[in-house]
């Protein structure tokens, strides 16, 4: 038996045996899996879910290989296999065989073509177009969405990266994908790779995005109005910062003795879906614009931070970032913004604001919070995703035992703040990266989870 099939069968057997164990005694004979799943212990339920995820990864890897082979046999001017089967091309044939859309089949075919082994014109074996990606997919370590995104990114980088460097770049990206990041966080980071590798091209890419940006308005039949915003990174930075500020929750937090508990109305407001809170936020923005009101968030004026390197500030070349937003702007645009009111340029590595206040203060200053926003970009916990205005400036070592300083501070959403202060998780910062260690009752292995923004690629290491 080949090793890929054996790996898939091993995962399936593990899953089946787990359900069989809770089915002993004949209670669930001739029944579906819903009953055994219902009586799994918490640890068993999580184990079963991880096994099913592994099964899907291995199965998707085989599915991509099959699609890639169909594509290979459909090459040539006569259309090969696809034409013989009455399909217009390999994608159409895979869609028909899979019962899926042509869009989904196209993604599968393109991934399969990138990871399948090749042959030289002489018939000798040759590595796949994307050998690092092929190895990770075959090992069942990458979900289909992540593998597809890496393939697309490499296709984009082919246009700007010298051919002799593509292998190293691909290997570094795949290694980062396997480092334990959540898929959402990795995909957010992946979008920044072109700017990391080609900083001189940021300005041109930014100009292209500005040219494509648009805002449209349409009245729906039910009486609602639909706005569609396709925003360039800078405009999105302004809009997202303002909207997050006006959508921020009064977060559940560890209350001081003299602080009032949240009222039922406040709790109900916090449980309102995000899309509904954003509607409220848009309404507030419009009202404030009409009143020419600068707005406040928990007593702190709403401010847009723009981070850039000292070299970028000096030369105007490269990229700058807006914490909490995915898009990047050119350093030249950031230099132009530096003089505007309510926009604070943060030069990474600089010490233009006093940050260390010793142990005499319990609460972080506005300057310290801004520095943490520039460093962490939002929640630096394992959940990630929360924008800066929804986060607390938390002490790593509790106030009274550790200083109220930027080094002892971390930006956390309410959930991650509770993990740190109430549930026994430990957080450390190593080589510019946050690492979270769970308590033994959560994970006896002590496997660390990465938190905060992913660092840029370093191909010199």
C-alpha positions as CSV (number, residue, x, y, z in Angstrom):
1,X,0.0,0.0,0.0
2,X,1.3,3.5,-0.8
3,X,2.2,5.7,2.1
4,X,-0.4,8.4,1.2
5,X,-3.3,5.9,1.2
6,X,-1.9,4.4,4.4
7,X,-1.9,7.8,6.1
8,X,-5.5,8.5,5.1
9,X,-6.6,5.0,6.3
10,X,-4.8,5.5,9.6
11,X,-6.7,8.7,10.3
12,X,-10.0,7.1,9.3
13,X,-9.3,4.0,11.5
14,X,-8.5,6.2,14.5
15,X,-11.8,8.1,14.0
16,X,-13.8,4.9,13.6
17,X,-12.2,3.2,16.6
18,X,-13.0,6.3,18.8
19,X,-16.7,6.1,17.9
20,X,-16.7,2.3,18.3
21,X,-15.3,2.6,21.8
22,X,-18.3,4.6,23.0
23,X,-20.7,2.2,21.0
24,X,-19.7,-0.9,23.1
25,X,-22.6,-2.8,24.5
26,X,-24.7,-2.5,21.4
27,X,-26.4,0.7,22.4
28,X,-25.8,2.3,19.0
29,X,-25.8,-0.8,16.7
30,X,-27.0,-0.1,13.2
31,X,-27.3,3.6,14.0
32,X,-25.5,6.6,12.6
33,X,-22.7,8.4,14.3
34,X,-24.8,11.1,15.9
35,X,-25.4,9.0,19.0
36,X,-21.8,8.1,19.7
37,X,-20.7,11.7,19.0
38,X,-23.3,12.9,21.5
39,X,-21.8,10.9,24.4
40,X,-18.1,11.6,23.7
41,X,-16.2,13.2,26.5
42,X,-14.9,16.8,25.9
43,X,-11.4,15.6,25.2
44,X,-12.6,12.8,23.0
45,X,-14.8,15.2,21.0
46,X,-11.9,17.5,20.4
47,X,-9.7,14.5,19.4
48,X,-12.4,13.3,17.0
49,X,-12.7,16.8,15.4
50,X,-8.9,17.0,14.9
51,X,-8.9,13.5,13.3
52,X,-11.7,14.4,10.9
53,X,-9.8,17.6,10.0
54,X,-6.7,15.4,9.2
55,X,-8.9,13.0,7.1
56,X,-10.2,16.0,5.1
57,X,-6.7,17.3,4.5
58,X,-5.4,13.9,3.3
59,X,-8.5,13.4,1.2
60,X,-8.2,16.9,-0.4
61,X,-4.5,16.2,-1.1
62,X,-5.5,13.1,-3.1
63,X,-8.3,15.0,-4.7
64,X,-5.9,17.6,-5.9
65,X,-3.5,15.0,-7.3
66,X,-6.3,13.4,-9.2
67,X,-7.4,16.7,-10.6
68,X,-3.8,17.5,-11.6
69,X,-3.5,14.2,-13.4
70,X,-6.7,14.8,-15.3
71,X,-5.3,18.2,-16.3
72,X,-2.1,16.6,-17.5
73,X,-3.9,14.1,-19.6
74,X,-6.1,16.9,-21.0
75,X,-3.1,18.9,-22.3
76,X,-2.3,19.3,-26.0
77,X,-4.1,20.9,-29.0
78,X,-6.6,18.1,-29.2
79,X,-7.8,18.5,-25.6
80,X,-6.8,14.9,-24.6
81,X,-8.9,13.2,-21.9
82,X,-11.3,16.1,-21.3
83,X,-12.3,16.3,-25.0
84,X,-12.7,12.5,-25.3
85,X,-15.1,12.7,-22.3
86,X,-17.1,15.5,-24.0
87,X,-15.9,18.3,-21.7
88,X,-14.5,21.6,-23.0
89,X,-11.4,21.4,-20.7
90,X,-10.0,19.7,-17.6
91,X,-11.8,22.1,-15.3
92,X,-15.2,21.3,-16.8
93,X,-14.4,17.5,-16.5
94,X,-13.3,17.8,-12.9
95,X,-16.5,19.9,-12.1
96,X,-18.6,17.2,-13.7
97,X,-16.9,14.3,-11.9
98,X,-17.0,16.1,-8.5
99,X,-20.5,17.6,-8.8
100,X,-19.1,21.0,-7.9
101,X,-18.8,24.4,-9.5
102,X,-16.3,25.2,-12.2
103,X,-14.8,27.8,-9.9
104,X,-14.1,25.2,-7.2
105,X,-12.9,22.7,-9.8
106,X,-10.6,25.4,-11.2
107,X,-9.0,25.9,-7.8
108,X,-8.5,22.2,-7.4
109,X,-7.0,21.7,-10.9
110,X,-4.6,24.6,-10.5
111,X,-3.4,23.3,-7.1
112,X,-3.1,19.8,-8.5
113,X,-1.0,21.1,-11.4
114,X,1.3,23.0,-9.1
115,X,1.9,20.0,-6.8
116,X,2.0,17.0,-9.1
117,X,5.4,15.5,-10.2
118,X,6.6,16.4,-13.6
119,X,8.8,14.8,-16.3
120,X,11.6,16.3,-18.4
121,X,11.3,16.2,-22.2
122,X,13.5,13.1,-22.0
123,X,11.0,11.4,-19.7
124,X,13.0,11.7,-16.5
125,X,11.3,12.5,-13.2
126,X,11.2,16.2,-12.2
127,X,10.0,17.9,-9.1
128,X,6.6,19.7,-8.9
129,X,6.3,23.3,-9.8
130,X,5.8,24.0,-6.1
131,X,7.9,21.3,-4.4
132,X,7.6,22.7,-0.8
133,X,3.9,23.1,-1.2
134,X,3.6,19.7,-2.7
135,X,5.4,18.1,0.3
136,X,3.2,19.9,2.9
137,X,0.0,19.1,1.1
138,X,0.9,15.4,0.6
139,X,1.8,15.1,4.3
140,X,-1.7,16.3,5.2
141,X,-0.4,19.4,7.0
142,X,-2.2,22.2,5.0
143,X,-5.9,22.7,4.6
144,X,-7.1,23.3,1.0
145,X,-7.8,27.0,1.5
146,X,-4.3,27.7,2.8
147,X,-2.6,25.6,0.1
148,X,-4.6,27.4,-2.6
149,X,-3.8,30.8,-1.2
150,X,0.0,30.0,-1.2
151,X,-0.2,28.8,-4.8
152,X,-1.9,32.0,-5.8
153,X,0.6,34.1,-4.0
154,X,3.5,32.3,-5.6
155,X,1.9,32.9,-9.0
156,X,1.8,36.6,-8.2
157,X,5.4,36.6,-7.0
158,X,6.7,35.0,-10.2
159,X,6.2,38.5,-11.8
160,X,8.5,40.3,-9.4
161,X,10.9,37.8,-7.7
162,X,13.9,36.5,-9.6
163,X,13.5,32.8,-10.6
164,X,16.5,31.7,-8.6
165,X,14.9,33.1,-5.4
166,X,11.4,31.6,-5.8
167,X,12.2,28.3,-4.2
168,X,13.6,29.9,-1.0
169,X,10.6,32.2,-0.9
170,X,8.1,29.3,-1.3
171,X,9.9,27.3,1.4
172,X,9.8,30.3,3.8
173,X,6.1,30.9,3.2
174,X,5.2,27.2,3.7
175,X,7.3,27.0,6.8
176,X,5.4,30.0,8.2
177,X,2.1,28.3,7.4
178,X,3.2,25.2,9.4
179,X,4.3,27.2,12.4
180,X,1.0,26.9,14.3
181,X,-0.7,30.1,13.1
182,X,-4.4,30.2,12.7
183,X,-5.5,30.0,9.1
184,X,-7.1,33.5,9.3
185,X,-4.0,35.1,10.8
186,X,-1.7,33.4,8.2
187,X,-3.9,34.5,5.3
188,X,-3.9,38.1,6.6
189,X,-0.1,38.0,6.8
190,X,0.2,36.3,3.4
191,X,-1.3,39.4,1.7
192,X,1.6,41.5,2.9
193,X,4.3,39.3,1.4
194,X,4.6,41.2,-1.9
195,X,5.4,44.4,0.0
196,X,7.9,42.6,2.2
197,X,9.8,41.2,-0.8
198,X,9.3,44.2,-3.2
199,X,9.2,47.4,-1.1
200,X,10.1,49.5,-4.2
201,X,6.8,48.4,-5.8
202,X,4.5,49.4,-3.0
203,X,3.8,52.8,-4.4
204,X,2.8,51.5,-7.8
205,X,0.6,48.8,-6.2
206,X,-1.0,51.4,-4.0
207,X,-1.7,53.6,-7.0
208,X,-3.4,50.7,-8.8
209,X,-5.6,50.1,-5.8
210,X,-6.6,53.8,-5.5
211,X,-7.6,53.7,-9.2
212,X,-9.8,50.7,-8.6
213,X,-11.5,52.0,-5.5
214,X,-15.2,52.8,-5.7
215,X,-18.3,53.4,-3.6
216,X,-21.7,52.6,-4.9
217,X,-25.2,53.0,-3.5
218,X,-28.4,51.0,-4.4
219,X,-31.9,51.0,-3.0
220,X,-33.2,47.5,-2.5
221,X,-36.8,46.3,-3.1
222,X,-37.3,45.8,0.6
223,X,-36.6,49.5,1.4
224,X,-33.0,49.0,2.7
225,X,-30.1,50.8,1.1
226,X,-27.0,48.8,0.1
227,X,-23.7,50.6,0.1
228,X,-20.8,48.7,-1.5
229,X,-17.3,50.0,-0.6
230,X,-14.2,48.9,-2.4
231,X,-11.6,50.9,-0.6
232,X,-7.9,51.5,-1.1
233,X,-5.7,50.8,2.0
234,X,-5.5,54.4,3.2
235,X,-9.2,55.1,2.9
236,X,-9.9,51.8,4.5
237,X,-7.6,52.8,7.3
238,X,-9.4,56.0,8.0
239,X,-12.8,54.3,7.7
240,X,-12.0,51.2,9.8
241,X,-10.3,53.2,12.5
242,X,-13.4,55.5,12.8
243,X,-15.9,52.7,12.6
244,X,-14.1,50.5,15.1
245,X,-14.0,53.4,17.5
246,X,-17.8,53.9,17.2
247,X,-18.5,50.1,17.4
248,X,-16.3,49.3,20.4
249,X,-17.9,47.3,23.1
250,X,-17.9,48.3,26.8
251,X,-16.0,45.1,27.3
252,X,-16.7,42.5,30.0
253,X,-13.6,42.9,32.2
254,X,-12.2,42.2,35.6
255,X,-14.0,44.9,37.6
256,X,-12.3,46.8,40.4
257,X,-14.1,46.8,43.7
258,X,-15.5,50.3,43.2
259,X,-16.6,49.8,39.6
260,X,-20.3,49.1,38.8
261,X,-21.3,45.8,37.3
262,X,-22.7,46.0,33.7
263,X,-26.4,46.5,33.5
264,X,-28.8,44.1,31.7
265,X,-29.1,46.6,28.9
266,X,-25.3,46.9,28.6
267,X,-25.0,43.1,28.5
268,X,-27.6,42.9,25.8
269,X,-25.8,45.6,23.8
270,X,-22.6,43.6,24.0
271,X,-24.3,40.5,22.7
272,X,-25.7,42.3,19.6
273,X,-24.2,40.8,16.4
274,X,-21.2,42.7,15.0
275,X,-22.9,43.6,11.7
276,X,-25.7,45.3,13.7
277,X,-23.2,47.2,15.9
278,X,-21.5,48.3,12.7
279,X,-24.8,49.8,11.5
280,X,-25.0,51.7,14.8
281,X,-21.4,52.8,14.3
282,X,-22.1,54.1,10.8
283,X,-25.0,56.1,12.2
284,X,-22.8,57.6,14.9
285,X,-20.1,58.5,12.4
286,X,-22.6,60.3,10.3
287,X,-24.0,62.2,13.3
288,X,-20.5,63.2,14.4
289,X,-19.5,64.3,11.0
290,X,-22.6,66.6,10.9
291,X,-21.7,68.0,14.3
292,X,-17.9,68.2,13.5
293,X,-17.3,66.2,16.6
294,X,-13.9,64.5,16.9
295,X,-15.2,61.6,19.0
296,X,-14.0,59.8,22.1
297,X,-13.4,56.1,22.9
298,X,-13.3,55.4,26.6
299,X,-11.9,58.9,27.2
300,X,-9.2,58.6,24.6
301,X,-9.4,60.7,21.4
302,X,-9.7,58.6,18.3
303,X,-6.4,58.6,16.5
304,X,-5.1,57.0,13.3
305,X,-1.6,55.5,13.8
306,X,0.7,55.0,10.8
307,X,3.8,52.8,11.4
308,X,6.9,52.8,9.3
309,X,10.6,52.1,9.6
310,X,13.2,54.8,10.1
311,X,14.6,54.1,6.7
312,X,11.1,54.5,5.1
313,X,10.6,57.8,6.9
314,X,14.0,59.0,5.6
315,X,13.8,57.8,2.0
316,X,10.1,57.6,1.3
317,X,10.6,54.1,-0.1
318,X,8.9,50.9,1.1
319,X,5.7,50.3,2.9
320,X,3.9,51.7,6.0
321,X,1.1,50.0,7.9
322,X,-2.0,51.1,9.7
323,X,-2.4,48.9,12.8
324,X,-5.6,47.0,12.8
325,X,-6.0,47.1,9.0
326,X,-4.8,44.6,6.5
327,X,-3.8,47.0,3.8
328,X,-0.5,48.8,3.4
329,X,0.3,52.3,2.1
330,X,3.6,53.5,0.6
331,X,6.1,55.2,2.8
332,X,5.8,58.4,0.7
333,X,2.1,58.6,1.5
334,X,2.9,58.0,5.2
335,X,5.4,60.9,5.2
336,X,2.8,63.1,3.7
337,X,0.3,62.1,6.4
338,X,2.7,62.8,9.2
339,X,1.9,66.5,9.3
340,X,-1.9,66.0,9.5
341,X,-3.8,66.5,12.7
342,X,-5.1,63.3,14.5
343,X,-2.6,61.2,12.6
344,X,0.4,60.0,14.5
345,X,3.4,58.6,12.7
346,X,5.1,55.8,14.7
347,X,8.7,55.2,13.7
348,X,9.5,51.6,14.6
349,X,12.4,51.5,16.9
350,X,12.2,55.1,17.8
351,X,11.8,56.6,21.3
352,X,10.0,59.8,20.6
353,X,7.5,59.3,23.5
354,X,8.2,58.4,27.1
355,X,7.0,54.8,27.6
356,X,8.3,53.6,30.9
357,X,6.6,54.9,34.0
358,X,7.9,52.5,36.7
359,X,5.5,50.7,39.2
360,X,3.8,53.8,40.6
361,X,0.9,53.8,38.1
362,X,-1.7,51.2,37.5
363,X,-3.1,52.4,34.2
364,X,-1.2,52.8,30.9
365,X,-0.9,56.2,29.5
366,X,-2.3,57.2,26.1
367,X,1.3,57.3,24.7
368,X,1.9,53.7,25.9
369,X,-1.3,52.4,24.5
370,X,-0.5,54.0,21.1
371,X,2.9,52.3,21.2
372,X,1.3,49.0,21.9
373,X,-1.1,49.5,19.1
374,X,1.8,50.2,16.8
375,X,3.6,47.1,18.0
376,X,0.7,44.6,18.3
377,X,-1.7,46.0,15.7
378,X,-4.7,44.8,17.7
379,X,-5.3,41.8,20.0
380,X,-2.0,40.0,20.6
381,X,-3.7,37.0,22.0
382,X,-4.3,33.6,20.5
383,X,-7.7,34.5,19.1
384,X,-6.4,37.6,17.2
385,X,-8.6,39.7,15.0
386,X,-9.9,42.3,17.5
387,X,-9.1,45.9,16.4
388,X,-7.1,48.2,18.7
389,X,-10.2,50.1,19.9
390,X,-11.7,46.9,21.3
391,X,-8.7,45.9,23.3
392,X,-7.4,46.5,26.8
393,X,-3.9,47.5,27.6
394,X,-3.1,44.6,29.9
395,X,-0.2,44.0,32.3
396,X,1.7,40.8,31.6
397,X,2.8,40.7,35.2
398,X,-0.1,42.1,37.3
399,X,0.0,45.8,38.3
400,X,1.7,46.1,41.7
401,X,4.1,43.2,40.8
402,X,5.2,44.4,37.4
403,X,5.8,47.9,36.0
404,X,3.3,49.9,34.0
405,X,5.6,49.9,31.0
406,X,5.5,49.1,27.3
407,X,7.7,46.0,28.0
408,X,5.2,44.7,30.6
409,X,2.2,45.6,28.5
410,X,0.2,43.8,25.8
411,X,-2.9,44.7,23.8
412,X,-5.7,42.1,24.4
413,X,-9.3,41.7,23.6
414,X,-11.6,40.8,26.5
415,X,-11.4,37.0,25.9
416,X,-7.6,36.9,25.7
417,X,-7.4,39.2,28.7
418,X,-9.4,36.7,30.7
419,X,-7.1,33.8,29.5
420,X,-4.1,35.8,30.9
421,X,-5.6,37.0,34.2
422,X,-8.1,34.3,35.1
423,X,-7.4,31.1,33.3
424,X,-3.8,30.4,33.9
425,X,-2.3,31.0,30.5
426,X,1.3,32.4,30.4
427,X,2.5,34.8,27.8
428,X,6.1,35.7,26.8
429,X,7.7,37.7,24.0
430,X,10.7,36.1,22.2
431,X,12.4,37.6,19.2
432,X,9.7,40.1,18.6
433,X,6.8,37.5,18.8
434,X,4.2,36.8,21.5
435,X,3.9,33.1,22.6
436,X,1.1,31.7,24.7
437,X,1.5,28.6,26.9
438,X,-1.7,26.9,28.2
439,X,-2.1,25.6,31.7
440,X,-1.9,21.8,32.1
441,X,-5.6,21.3,32.5
442,X,-6.1,22.9,29.0
443,X,-3.3,21.1,27.2
444,X,-1.0,18.7,29.2
445,X,1.6,18.8,26.4
446,X,2.1,22.6,27.0
447,X,2.2,23.3,23.3
448,X,2.8,27.0,22.8
449,X,0.5,29.1,20.6
450,X,1.7,32.1,18.6
451,X,-0.1,35.4,19.2
452,X,0.0,38.9,17.7
453,X,1.0,39.9,14.2
454,X,3.2,37.6,12.2
455,X,6.8,38.9,11.6
456,X,8.0,39.6,8.1
457,X,9.9,37.0,6.0
458,X,13.6,36.9,6.8
459,X,15.3,35.0,4.0
460,X,18.8,35.8,5.3
461,X,18.3,33.6,8.4
